[in-house]
Amino acid sequence: MHLWICTKYYTHIFMCRMETDYNSIDESSNNGAENHFEGTDVKDMRIEAEAVVNDVLFAVSNMFVSKNLPCVEEVAYINVETREKNKYCLELTEAGLRVVAYDFDQMDESLQNPYHETVYSLLDSVSPAYREAFGNALLQRLEDLKSDGQS
């Protein structure tokens, strides 16, 4: 028997992998499910990178998925310019996000920056202006909810 294990990443990206239960006697009934999910056990990091950009673009000066560095199923690169005008190239993998260069479309092999589980954590660590913009957006959303509740 084959089992599909799915994990949600960011707002709408799922990674699914197939696991086999070797104790199962009858595998013939699962052929339709196998064909339907074929190829979904590896997520496309370019799609994941686009979701990352869309989540935080409001709080940075510029952010986009690199078209010059290779984006493959396992890795994608995101260029970001903070409101402080600092430029970074971020690597996105299953391990998370990390700064790989201090300019767009670059990779500095000598950098050994830690991975961050989320883009929010990474930007919070490098950009006080991001932190402020994120906080202001959160306050505005709370005010909007409060106003909606009083109407």
ABEGO torsion letter per residue (X at the ends): XBBBBBBBBEAABBBBBBBBBAABABAAAAAAAAAAABGAABBBAAAAAAAAAAAAAAABABBBBBAABBBBAABBBBBBBBAAGBBBBBBBBAAEBBBABABBGBBBAABABBBBABAAAAAAAABAAAAAAAAAAAAAAAAAAAAAAAX
